[in-house]
Amino acid sequence: MKNNEPTLESIEDYNTLKGSKKKVVWTVIISVLLIGVAFTMAKNYYGKANDSIPVEESIGKVPVK
């Protein structure tokens, strides 16, 4: 029975990425970082709303049917 899984010796770019694969990896990394920065900025800008409703009375028991 032959094992079809790749070995470290058979992987072409095990030690270093070269060419278009390296560009794709860096593009993904930079894209994820930019999305994270945009999300953080939007959360800080829009997340400061104080829309809570003050409740004066406490809830004693919740009826269960």
C-alpha positions in Angstrom: 0.0 0.0 0.0 1.6 3.3 -1.2 1.3 6.4 0.9 0.2 9.4 -1.3 1.0 12.1 1.2 3.8 14.5 0.3 7.1 14.3 2.2 9.3 17.2 3.1 11.8 16.1 0.5 9.2 16.2 -2.3 7.8 19.6 -1.5 9.4 22.1 -3.9 9.5 25.2 -1.8 9.8 23.7 1.7 12.7 26.0 2.8 11.8 29.2 1.0 8.9 30.6 -1.0 9.8 32.0 -4.4 8.0 33.9 -7.1 4.3 34.3 -7.3 3.7 32.1 -4.2 5.7 34.5 -2.1 3.7 37.5 -3.5 0.4 35.7 -2.7 1.4 35.0 0.9 2.5 38.6 1.4 -0.7 39.9 -0.2 -2.8 37.8 2.1 -0.9 38.9 5.2 -1.1 42.6 4.3 -4.8 42.3 3.4 -5.6 40.7 6.7 -3.7 43.4 8.6 -5.4 46.2 6.7 -8.9 44.6 7.3 -8.0 44.4 11.0 -6.9 48.0 11.2 -10.1 49.2 9.4 -12.3 47.1 11.7 -10.5 48.5 14.8 -10.9 52.1 13.6 -14.6 51.6 12.7 -15.2 49.9 16.1 -13.5 52.8 17.9 -15.4 55.4 15.9 -18.9 53.9 15.8 -18.7 51.8 19.0 -18.9 54.8 21.4 -22.7 55.1 21.3 -24.3 55.2 24.7 -27.7 53.6 23.8 -28.3 51.6 27.0 -31.7 51.9 28.7 -31.6 52.4 32.4 -33.8 50.0 34.4 -35.1 51.1 37.7 -36.9 47.9 38.8 -35.3 44.5 39.3 -36.8 41.4 37.7 -37.9 38.9 40.4 -39.1 35.8 38.6 -39.4 35.0 34.9 -42.6 32.9 34.3 -41.9 29.6 32.5 -44.6 27.8 30.6 
